[in-house]
């Protein structure tokens, strides 16, 4: 009974991971296209460091500050959610293995 419940939980978490991935890709790609169209450039280190983003990129592209912040927020949130789901799937898998 518990094993079957855990299997359904893992399947549900996996489906949630796929859904969240698709959902955020759609949201992120819209903002990303606007940034690319306007030639806004920054690297991964700016996405994960708010201070660095605010000091280096926002002053360079003040007209696109809202899109930059929205893109960075969506990327960070999607990484956090994916990480949580992966940990939960791994824990459930370890429990099933026992």
N, C-alpha and C positions, 0 to 999 in steps of 0.2 A: 504494500500500500504506500509506504513512504517512498520507496524507490520509484514507483509510478508517478507520484506527485512531483518528485525531484526531476524526473525526466520531462514532465510537462512544464515545469518551471524553467528548465534549461531551454526547451524549445521556445517558450514564451519570451524569455530574455533575448534569445537569438533573433527572433522575429522583431522584437522591439529595437534591437540594435540595427537591423536592416532598415526598419521604418525611419528611425531617427537619422540614419545615414542619408537616406534619400531626401527626407524633409529638409535637413540642413544644407545638403548640397544644392537643392533648388533655391533656398533662401540666400545662401552664400554666393552662388553663381550670379544671381541678379546684381548684387552689389559689386561683385568682382568685375563683371563686365563694364559697369559704369567707371570703376577705377581704372581699368585697362584703357578704355576709350579716352579717358582724360589723362592718360600717361602718368598715373600716380604709382610710384615705385617705392617699395620697402621690402625688407627681408624678414625671415622667420624670427630673428631675435627681437624685432620690433613688435611682433604679434604677442610674444610672451612677456614683454616688459613694458608696462603702461608708462612708466617714467621715461623710458627711452623713446617711446612713440610720441609722447606729448612734447618732449624736448627737441627731437630731431625731425620728425615727419610732419606733424601738424603745422608747425610754423612754415614749412616749405610748401604745403598745400592747404592754406586756410579755407579756400572755397570748398574743399572736399572733406573737411573735418568730420562732418556727420557721417558720411559714407565710410570713411576710414574707421571711425569708432564703432560703427555698426558691424562692419566686416570683422574687425578684431574681436568684438564681443561674441559674435556668432561662432567664430572659429574656436575661441577659448571654451565656450559653452559646449560645443559639439565634442571637443576633445575630452572634457570633463565627463560628460554623459557616457561617451564610448568607454572611457576608462572604468567608470563605475560598473557598467554592464559587463565588461570583460572580467572584472574581478568577481562579480557575482556568478557568472557562468563558470569560471574556474573553481570557485568554492563549491558550487553545486556539483561539478564534475568530480572533484576530489571526494566529496561525500558519497557520491554514487560508486566510486571506485572502492571505497571501504565496504 
